[in-house]
Amino acid sequence: MTVVAVTARLTLRTYSPDDEHRLDFYTDPEVCRYLMHEPWTPEDARIAVQRRCERTSLEEGALNALVELNGRVIGTVSAWFVAEDTVELGWTFARDVSGHGYATEAVQAVLDEALALDRVRRVTAEMDARNAASARLAARVGLREEALQLQDCWCMGEWTDTLVYSLVRPSR
């Protein structure tokens, strides 16, 4: 495991195989309500952690980071290239830590890591349009609403709309 960033209150680090038991918020139906998957079973957690252990550096294409508060995993932030110059961000946090600014702090840290790479010109985030908290988070870290894609995603038995947020690095 590698430390990705340390903020005022949080440590962001890469995954290790034993983290499958530390992601209990992914079993919460409310947390998964706007994600592309049902709440995790222990097997889902094992498979996801195994995959995420391989994504350790944005410079190599993708970064999956765990967010720790005093040793407890409270969320995840991911960044991956979707084009040569474009990185997409994604995040998930435990419900009981909502409202304390932890998600903003963690997402800002990963956004800063992405923008530190010269080849990154654009950063995006896509979310279920019903996820108002995620949209507010995107705006707090400086992404602007770019598009509303109507019924473009078949998710958990229904067509859903997608909000797209983006930030474009100013020309140098």
mmCIF file of the C-alpha atoms, coordinates in Angstrom:
data_MODEL
# 
_entry.id   MODEL 
# 
loop_
_atom_site.group_PDB 
_atom_site.id 
_atom_site.type_symbol 
_atom_site.label_atom_id 
_atom_site.label_alt_id 
_atom_site.label_comp_id 
_atom_site.label_asym_id 
_atom_site.label_entity_id 
_atom_site.label_seq_id 
_atom_site.pdbx_PDB_ins_code 
_atom_site.Cartn_x 
_atom_site.Cartn_y 
_atom_site.Cartn_z 
_atom_site.occupancy 
_atom_site.B_iso_or_equiv 
_atom_site.pdbx_formal_charge 
_atom_site.auth_seq_id 
_atom_site.auth_comp_id 
_atom_site.auth_asym_id 
_atom_site.auth_atom_id 
_atom_site.pdbx_PDB_model_num 
ATOM 1   C CA . MET A 1 1   ? 0.000   0.000   0.000   1.00 0.00 ? 1   MET A CA 1 
ATOM 2   C CA . THR A 1 2   ? 1.189   3.503   -0.882  1.00 0.00 ? 2   THR A CA 1 
ATOM 3   C CA . VAL A 1 3   ? 0.108   6.827   0.591   1.00 0.00 ? 3   VAL A CA 1 
ATOM 4   C CA . VAL A 1 4   ? -1.346  8.934   -2.212  1.00 0.00 ? 4   VAL A CA 1 
ATOM 5   C CA . ALA A 1 5   ? -2.018  12.123  -0.243  1.00 0.00 ? 5   ALA A CA 1 
ATOM 6   C CA . VAL A 1 6   ? -2.278  13.406  3.290   1.00 0.00 ? 6   VAL A CA 1 
ATOM 7   C CA . THR A 1 7   ? -4.681  16.258  3.976   1.00 0.00 ? 7   THR A CA 1 
ATOM 8   C CA . ALA A 1 8   ? -5.387  18.165  7.189   1.00 0.00 ? 8   ALA A CA 1 
ATOM 9   C CA . ARG A 1 9   ? -7.566  15.316  8.491   1.00 0.00 ? 9   ARG A CA 1 
ATOM 10  C CA . LEU A 1 10  ? -7.318  12.405  6.077   1.00 0.00 ? 10  LEU A CA 1 
ATOM 11  C CA . THR A 1 11  ? -4.925  9.891   4.598   1.00 0.00 ? 11  THR A CA 1 
ATOM 12  C CA . LEU A 1 12  ? -5.545  8.663   1.064   1.00 0.00 ? 12  LEU A CA 1 
ATOM 13  C CA . ARG A 1 13  ? -3.800  5.420   0.173   1.00 0.00 ? 13  ARG A CA 1 
ATOM 14  C CA . THR A 1 14  ? -3.877  2.636   -2.355  1.00 0.00 ? 14  THR A CA 1 
ATOM 15  C CA . TYR A 1 15  ? -5.681  -0.629  -1.613  1.00 0.00 ? 15  TYR A CA 1 
ATOM 16  C CA . SER A 1 16  ? -4.208  -3.738  -0.033  1.00 0.00 ? 16  SER A CA 1 
ATOM 17  C CA . PRO A 1 17  ? -5.785  -7.231  -0.244  1.00 0.00 ? 17  PRO A CA 1 
ATOM 18  C CA . ASP A 1 18  ? -7.040  -7.182  3.349   1.00 0.00 ? 18  ASP A CA 1 
ATOM 19  C CA . ASP A 1 19  ? -9.138  -4.052  2.702   1.00 0.00 ? 19  ASP A CA 1 
ATOM 20  C CA . GLU A 1 20  ? -12.127 -6.104  1.581   1.00 0.00 ? 20  GLU A CA 1 
ATOM 21  C CA . HIS A 1 21  ? -13.281 -6.165  5.231   1.00 0.00 ? 21  HIS A CA 1 
ATOM 22  C CA . ARG A 1 22  ? -12.970 -2.388  5.636   1.00 0.00 ? 22  ARG A CA 1 
ATOM 23  C CA . LEU A 1 23  ? -15.499 -1.288  3.011   1.00 0.00 ? 23  LEU A CA 1 
ATOM 24  C CA . ASP A 1 24  ? -18.732 -1.914  4.893   1.00 0.00 ? 24  ASP A CA 1 
ATOM 25  C CA . PHE A 1 25  ? -20.347 1.262   3.514   1.00 0.00 ? 25  PHE A CA 1 
ATOM 26  C CA . TYR A 1 26  ? -20.640 -0.532  0.148   1.00 0.00 ? 26  TYR A CA 1 
ATOM 27  C CA . THR A 1 27  ? -23.133 -2.904  1.798   1.00 0.00 ? 27  THR A CA 1 
ATOM 28  C CA . ASP A 1 28  ? -25.457 0.028   2.581   1.00 0.00 ? 28  ASP A CA 1 
ATOM 29  C CA . PRO A 1 29  ? -28.375 0.218   0.111   1.00 0.00 ? 29  PRO A CA 1 
ATOM 30  C CA . GLU A 1 30  ? -28.560 4.002   0.558   1.00 0.00 ? 30  GLU A CA 1 
ATOM 31  C CA . VAL A 1 31  ? -24.876 4.432   -0.328  1.00 0.00 ? 31  VAL A CA 1 
ATOM 32  C CA . CYS A 1 32  ? -25.341 2.236   -3.417  1.00 0.00 ? 32  CYS A CA 1 
ATOM 33  C CA . ARG A 1 33  ? -28.605 3.878   -4.452  1.00 0.00 ? 33  ARG A CA 1 
ATOM 34  C CA . TYR A 1 34  ? -26.958 5.948   -7.194  1.00 0.00 ? 34  TYR A CA 1 
ATOM 35  C CA . LEU A 1 35  ? -24.080 3.619   -8.030  1.00 0.00 ? 35  LEU A CA 1 
ATOM 36  C CA . MET A 1 36  ? -23.934 1.166   -10.926 1.00 0.00 ? 36  MET A CA 1 
ATOM 37  C CA . HIS A 1 37  ? -24.179 -1.878  -8.646  1.00 0.00 ? 37  HIS A CA 1 
ATOM 38  C CA . GLU A 1 38  ? -26.228 -3.369  -5.862  1.00 0.00 ? 38  GLU A CA 1 
ATOM 39  C CA . PRO A 1 39  ? -24.885 -3.406  -2.280  1.00 0.00 ? 39  PRO A CA 1 
ATOM 40  C CA . TRP A 1 40  ? -21.839 -5.623  -2.054  1.00 0.00 ? 40  TRP A CA 1 
ATOM 41  C CA . THR A 1 41  ? -21.688 -9.141  -0.760  1.00 0.00 ? 41  THR A CA 1 
ATOM 42  C CA . PRO A 1 42  ? -18.414 -10.358 0.798   1.00 0.00 ? 42  PRO A CA 1 
ATOM 43  C CA . GLU A 1 43  ? -17.544 -11.915 -2.588  1.00 0.00 ? 43  GLU A CA 1 
ATOM 44  C CA . ASP A 1 44  ? -18.231 -8.622  -4.392  1.00 0.00 ? 44  ASP A CA 1 
ATOM 45  C CA . ALA A 1 45  ? -15.885 -6.873  -1.949  1.00 0.00 ? 45  ALA A CA 1 
ATOM 46  C CA . ARG A 1 46  ? -13.152 -9.452  -2.506  1.00 0.00 ? 46  ARG A CA 1 
ATOM 47  C CA . ILE A 1 47  ? -13.348 -9.131  -6.296  1.00 0.00 ? 47  ILE A CA 1 
ATOM 48  C CA . ALA A 1 48  ? -13.511 -5.309  -6.221  1.00 0.00 ? 48  ALA A CA 1 
ATOM 49  C CA . VAL A 1 49  ? -10.542 -4.998  -3.876  1.00 0.00 ? 49  VAL A CA 1 
ATOM 50  C CA . GLN A 1 50  ? -8.524  -7.436  -5.980  1.00 0.00 ? 50  GLN A CA 1 
ATOM 51  C CA . ARG A 1 51  ? -9.154  -5.272  -9.078  1.00 0.00 ? 51  ARG A CA 1 
ATOM 52  C CA . ARG A 1 52  ? -8.546  -2.006  -7.264  1.00 0.00 ? 52  ARG A CA 1 
ATOM 53  C CA . CYS A 1 53  ? -5.236  -3.221  -5.838  1.00 0.00 ? 53  CYS A CA 1 
ATOM 54  C CA . GLU A 1 54  ? -3.903  -3.122  -9.407  1.00 0.00 ? 54  GLU A CA 1 
ATOM 55  C CA . ARG A 1 55  ? -4.860  0.547   -9.970  1.00 0.00 ? 55  ARG A CA 1 
ATOM 56  C CA . THR A 1 56  ? -2.222  2.389   -7.994  1.00 0.00 ? 56  THR A CA 1 
ATOM 57  C CA . SER A 1 57  ? -1.077  5.302   -10.126 1.00 0.00 ? 57  SER A CA 1 
ATOM 58  C CA . LEU A 1 58  ? -2.809  7.793   -12.327 1.00 0.00 ? 58  LEU A CA 1 
ATOM 59  C CA . GLU A 1 59  ? 0.452   8.126   -14.251 1.00 0.00 ? 59  GLU A CA 1 
ATOM 60  C CA . GLU A 1 60  ? -0.069  4.476   -15.222 1.00 0.00 ? 60  GLU A CA 1 
ATOM 61  C CA . GLY A 1 61  ? -3.725  4.983   -16.159 1.00 0.00 ? 61  GLY A CA 1 
ATOM 62  C CA . ALA A 1 62  ? -5.844  4.639   -13.012 1.00 0.00 ? 62  ALA A CA 1 
ATOM 63  C CA . LEU A 1 63  ? -5.767  5.325   -9.302  1.00 0.00 ? 63  LEU A CA 1 
ATOM 64  C CA . ASN A 1 64  ? -8.093  3.859   -6.696  1.00 0.00 ? 64  ASN A CA 1 
ATOM 65  C CA . ALA A 1 65  ? -7.592  5.409   -3.273  1.00 0.00 ? 65  ALA A CA 1 
ATOM 66  C CA . LEU A 1 66  ? -9.074  4.593   0.100   1.00 0.00 ? 66  LEU A CA 1 
ATOM 67  C CA . VAL A 1 67  ? -9.862  7.535   2.363   1.00 0.00 ? 67  VAL A CA 1 
ATOM 68  C CA . GLU A 1 68  ? -8.970  7.011   6.012   1.00 0.00 ? 68  GLU A CA 1 
ATOM 69  C CA . LEU A 1 69  ? -9.970  9.096   9.018   1.00 0.00 ? 69  LEU A CA 1 
ATOM 70  C CA . ASN A 1 70  ? -8.089  8.101   12.168  1.00 0.00 ? 70  ASN A CA 1 
ATOM 71  C CA . GLY A 1 71  ? -7.434  4.651   10.666  1.00 0.00 ? 71  GLY A CA 1 
ATOM 72  C CA . ARG A 1 72  ? -11.061 4.015   9.611   1.00 0.00 ? 72  ARG A CA 1 
ATOM 73  C CA . VAL A 1 73  ? -11.859 3.730   5.886   1.00 0.00 ? 73  VAL A CA 1 
ATOM 74  C CA . ILE A 1 74  ? -14.656 6.253   5.319   1.00 0.00 ? 74  ILE A CA 1 
ATOM 75  C CA . GLY A 1 75  ? -14.679 6.400   1.532   1.00 0.00 ? 75  GLY A CA 1 
ATOM 76  C CA . THR A 1 76  ? -13.018 5.887   -1.805  1.00 0.00 ? 76  THR A CA 1 
ATOM 77  C CA . VAL A 1 77  ? -11.906 8.245   -4.552  1.00 0.00 ? 77  VAL A CA 1 
ATOM 78  C CA . SER A 1 78  ? -10.892 7.039   -7.992  1.00 0.00 ? 78  SER A CA 1 
ATOM 79  C CA . ALA A 1 79  ? -9.367  8.716   -11.025 1.00 0.00 ? 79  ALA A CA 1 
ATOM 80  C CA . TRP A 1 80  ? -8.780  7.164   -14.431 1.00 0.00 ? 80  TRP A CA 1 
ATOM 81  C CA . PHE A 1 81  ? -7.942  8.291   -17.922 1.00 0.00 ? 81  PHE A CA 1 
ATOM 82  C CA . VAL A 1 82  ? -10.885 8.189   -20.336 1.00 0.00 ? 82  VAL A CA 1 
ATOM 83  C CA . ALA A 1 83  ? -8.921  9.878   -23.135 1.00 0.00 ? 83  ALA A CA 1 
ATOM 84  C CA . GLU A 1 84  ? -5.285  10.850  -23.652 1.00 0.00 ? 84  GLU A CA 1 
ATOM 85  C CA . ASP A 1 85  ? -5.774  14.194  -21.881 1.00 0.00 ? 85  ASP A CA 1 
ATOM 86  C CA . THR A 1 86  ? -8.932  13.580  -19.830 1.00 0.00 ? 86  THR A CA 1 
ATOM 87  C CA . VAL A 1 87  ? -9.336  12.095  -16.359 1.00 0.00 ? 87  VAL A CA 1 
ATOM 88  C CA . GLU A 1 88  ? -12.639 11.068  -14.826 1.00 0.00 ? 88  GLU A CA 1 
ATOM 89  C CA . LEU A 1 89  ? -13.180 11.161  -11.062 1.00 0.00 ? 89  LEU A CA 1 
ATOM 90  C CA . GLY A 1 90  ? -15.499 9.008   -8.980  1.00 0.00 ? 90  GLY A CA 1 
ATOM 91  C CA . TRP A 1 91  ? -16.175 8.801   -5.245  1.00 0.00 ? 91  TRP A CA 1 
ATOM 92  C CA . THR A 1 92  ? -18.171 6.957   -2.613  1.00 0.00 ? 92  THR A CA 1 
ATOM 93  C CA . PHE A 1 93  ? -18.387 7.755   1.112   1.00 0.00 ? 93  PHE A CA 1 
ATOM 94  C CA . ALA A 1 94  ? -20.026 6.274   4.196   1.00 0.00 ? 94  ALA A CA 1 
ATOM 95  C CA . ARG A 1 95  ? -23.280 8.011   5.108   1.00 0.00 ? 95  ARG A CA 1 
ATOM 96  C CA . ASP A 1 96  ? -22.300 8.638   8.717   1.00 0.00 ? 96  ASP A CA 1 
ATOM 97  C CA . VAL A 1 97  ? -19.436 10.957  7.720   1.00 0.00 ? 97  VAL A CA 1 
ATOM 98  C CA . SER A 1 98  ? -21.591 13.199  5.528   1.00 0.00 ? 98  SER A CA 1 
ATOM 99  C CA . GLY A 1 99  ? -21.604 16.895  6.287   1.00 0.00 ? 99  GLY A CA 1 
ATOM 100 C CA . HIS A 1 100 ? -18.090 17.210  7.709   1.00 0.00 ? 100 HIS A CA 1 
ATOM 101 C CA . GLY A 1 101 ? -16.219 18.150  4.520   1.00 0.00 ? 101 GLY A CA 1 
ATOM 102 C CA . TYR A 1 102 ? -14.261 14.890  4.329   1.00 0.00 ? 102 TYR A CA 1 
ATOM 103 C CA . ALA A 1 103 ? -15.436 14.071  0.803   1.00 0.00 ? 103 ALA A CA 1 
ATOM 104 C CA . THR A 1 104 ? -14.538 17.557  -0.425  1.00 0.00 ? 104 THR A CA 1 
ATOM 105 C CA . GLU A 1 105 ? -11.102 17.296  1.173   1.00 0.00 ? 105 GLU A CA 1 
ATOM 106 C CA . ALA A 1 106 ? -10.416 13.869  -0.327  1.00 0.00 ? 106 ALA A CA 1 
ATOM 107 C CA . VAL A 1 107 ? -11.739 14.607  -3.824  1.00 0.00 ? 107 VAL A CA 1 
ATOM 108 C CA . GLN A 1 108 ? -9.796  17.880  -3.912  1.00 0.00 ? 108 GLN A CA 1 
ATOM 109 C CA . ALA A 1 109 ? -6.610  15.965  -3.051  1.00 0.00 ? 109 ALA A CA 1 
ATOM 110 C CA . VAL A 1 110 ? -7.108  13.526  -5.944  1.00 0.00 ? 110 VAL A CA 1 
ATOM 111 C CA . LEU A 1 111 ? -8.103  16.345  -8.291  1.00 0.00 ? 111 LEU A CA 1 
ATOM 112 C CA . ASP A 1 112 ? -4.861  18.108  -7.367  1.00 0.00 ? 112 ASP A CA 1 
ATOM 113 C CA . GLU A 1 113 ? -2.930  14.890  -8.124  1.00 0.00 ? 113 GLU A CA 1 
ATOM 114 C CA . ALA A 1 114 ? -4.600  14.687  -11.539 1.00 0.00 ? 114 ALA A CA 1 
ATOM 115 C CA . LEU A 1 115 ? -3.911  18.323  -12.385 1.00 0.00 ? 115 LEU A CA 1 
ATOM 116 C CA . ALA A 1 116 ? -0.266  17.895  -11.360 1.00 0.00 ? 116 ALA A CA 1 
ATOM 117 C CA . LEU A 1 117 ? 0.158   15.741  -14.478 1.00 0.00 ? 117 LEU A CA 1 
ATOM 118 C CA . ASP A 1 118 ? 1.044   17.940  -17.452 1.00 0.00 ? 118 ASP A CA 1 
ATOM 119 C CA . ARG A 1 119 ? -0.899  15.764  -19.881 1.00 0.00 ? 119 ARG A CA 1 
ATOM 120 C CA . VAL A 1 120 ? -4.213  16.327  -18.048 1.00 0.00 ? 120 VAL A CA 1 
ATOM 121 C CA . ARG A 1 121 ? -6.161  19.066  -19.795 1.00 0.00 ? 121 ARG A CA 1 
ATOM 122 C CA . ARG A 1 122 ? -9.649  18.142  -18.646 1.00 0.00 ? 122 ARG A CA 1 
ATOM 123 C CA . VAL A 1 123 ? -11.238 16.463  -15.615 1.00 0.00 ? 123 VAL A CA 1 
ATOM 124 C CA . THR A 1 124 ? -14.797 15.126  -15.569 1.00 0.00 ? 124 THR A CA 1 
ATOM 125 C CA . ALA A 1 125 ? -17.201 13.495  -13.156 1.00 0.00 ? 125 ALA A CA 1 
ATOM 126 C CA . GLU A 1 126 ? -20.424 11.746  -14.109 1.00 0.00 ? 126 GLU A CA 1 
ATOM 127 C CA . MET A 1 127 ? -23.215 10.906  -11.687 1.00 0.00 ? 127 MET A CA 1 
ATOM 128 C CA . ASP A 1 128 ? -26.831 9.869   -11.457 1.00 0.00 ? 128 ASP A CA 1 
ATOM 129 C CA . ALA A 1 129 ? -28.755 13.131  -11.865 1.00 0.00 ? 129 ALA A CA 1 
ATOM 130 C CA . ARG A 1 130 ? -30.772 12.355  -8.712  1.00 0.00 ? 130 ARG A CA 1 
ATOM 131 C CA . ASN A 1 131 ? -27.597 12.413  -6.615  1.00 0.00 ? 131 ASN A CA 1 
ATOM 132 C CA . ALA A 1 132 ? -27.728 16.034  -5.459  1.00 0.00 ? 132 ALA A CA 1 
ATOM 133 C CA . ALA A 1 133 ? -25.007 15.547  -2.831  1.00 0.00 ? 133 ALA A CA 1 
ATOM 134 C CA . SER A 1 134 ? -22.550 14.318  -5.456  1.00 0.00 ? 134 SER A CA 1 
ATOM 135 C CA . ALA A 1 135 ? -23.405 17.230  -7.739  1.00 0.00 ? 135 ALA A CA 1 
ATOM 136 C CA . ARG A 1 136 ? -22.769 19.704  -4.901  1.00 0.00 ? 136 ARG A CA 1 
ATOM 137 C CA . LEU A 1 137 ? -19.424 18.010  -4.196  1.00 0.00 ? 137 LEU A CA 1 
ATOM 138 C CA . ALA A 1 138 ? -18.380 18.305  -7.849  1.00 0.00 ? 138 ALA A CA 1 
ATOM 139 C CA . ALA A 1 139 ? -19.199 22.022  -7.765  1.00 0.00 ? 139 ALA A CA 1 
ATOM 140 C CA . ARG A 1 140 ? -17.328 22.541  -4.455  1.00 0.00 ? 140 ARG A CA 1 
ATOM 141 C CA . VAL A 1 141 ? -14.086 21.235  -5.975  1.00 0.00 ? 141 VAL A CA 1 
ATOM 142 C CA . GLY A 1 142 ? -14.442 23.519  -8.995  1.00 0.00 ? 142 GLY A CA 1 
ATOM 143 C CA . LEU A 1 143 ? -16.117 21.354  -11.613 1.00 0.00 ? 143 LEU A CA 1 
ATOM 144 C CA . ARG A 1 144 ? -18.940 22.974  -13.576 1.00 0.00 ? 144 ARG A CA 1 
ATOM 145 C CA . GLU A 1 145 ? -22.125 21.334  -14.777 1.00 0.00 ? 145 GLU A CA 1 
ATOM 146 C CA . GLU A 1 146 ? -21.627 20.590  -18.442 1.00 0.00 ? 146 GLU A CA 1 
ATOM 147 C CA . ALA A 1 147 ? -24.460 18.328  -19.522 1.00 0.00 ? 147 ALA A CA 1 
ATOM 148 C CA . LEU A 1 148 ? -27.556 16.444  -18.529 1.00 0.00 ? 148 LEU A CA 1 
ATOM 149 C CA . GLN A 1 149 ? -27.840 13.237  -20.520 1.00 0.00 ? 149 GLN A CA 1 
ATOM 150 C CA . LEU A 1 150 ? -31.425 12.011  -20.442 1.00 0.00 ? 150 LEU A CA 1 
ATOM 151 C CA . GLN A 1 151 ? -32.149 8.345   -19.790 1.00 0.00 ? 151 GLN A CA 1 
ATOM 152 C CA . ASP A 1 152 ? -28.708 7.288   -21.009 1.00 0.00 ? 152 ASP A CA 1 
ATOM 153 C CA . CYS A 1 153 ? -27.934 4.667   -18.386 1.00 0.00 ? 153 CYS A CA 1 
ATOM 154 C CA . TRP A 1 154 ? -29.746 1.420   -17.578 1.00 0.00 ? 154 TRP A CA 1 
ATOM 155 C CA . CYS A 1 155 ? -29.050 1.070   -13.869 1.00 0.00 ? 155 CYS A CA 1 
ATOM 156 C CA . MET A 1 156 ? -30.595 -1.368  -11.415 1.00 0.00 ? 156 MET A CA 1 
ATOM 157 C CA . GLY A 1 157 ? -33.676 -1.975  -13.513 1.00 0.00 ? 157 GLY A CA 1 
ATOM 158 C CA . GLU A 1 158 ? -34.437 1.547   -14.704 1.00 0.00 ? 158 GLU A CA 1 
ATOM 159 C CA . TRP A 1 159 ? -33.285 4.188   -17.147 1.00 0.00 ? 159 TRP A CA 1 
ATOM 160 C CA . THR A 1 160 ? -31.547 7.038   -15.364 1.00 0.00 ? 160 THR A CA 1 
ATOM 161 C CA . ASP A 1 161 ? -30.273 10.477  -16.323 1.00 0.00 ? 161 ASP A CA 1 
ATOM 162 C CA . THR A 1 162 ? -26.591 11.372  -15.983 1.00 0.00 ? 162 THR A CA 1 
ATOM 163 C CA . LEU A 1 163 ? -25.129 14.702  -14.922 1.00 0.00 ? 163 LEU A CA 1 
ATOM 164 C CA . VAL A 1 164 ? -21.698 15.516  -16.340 1.00 0.00 ? 164 VAL A CA 1 
ATOM 165 C CA . TYR A 1 165 ? -19.399 17.956  -14.568 1.00 0.00 ? 165 TYR A CA 1 
ATOM 166 C CA . SER A 1 166 ? -16.047 19.117  -15.906 1.00 0.00 ? 166 SER A CA 1 
ATOM 167 C CA . LEU A 1 167 ? -13.081 21.354  -15.375 1.00 0.00 ? 167 LEU A CA 1 
ATOM 168 C CA . VAL A 1 168 ? -10.766 22.438  -18.172 1.00 0.00 ? 168 VAL A CA 1 
ATOM 169 C CA . ARG A 1 169 ? -7.261  23.502  -17.298 1.00 0.00 ? 169 ARG A CA 1 
ATOM 170 C CA . PRO A 1 170 ? -6.620  27.074  -18.439 1.00 0.00 ? 170 PRO A CA 1 
ATOM 171 C CA . SER A 1 171 ? -4.288  27.327  -21.430 1.00 0.00 ? 171 SER A CA 1 
ATOM 172 C CA . ARG A 1 172 ? -0.674  27.846  -20.507 1.00 0.00 ? 172 ARG A CA 1 
# 
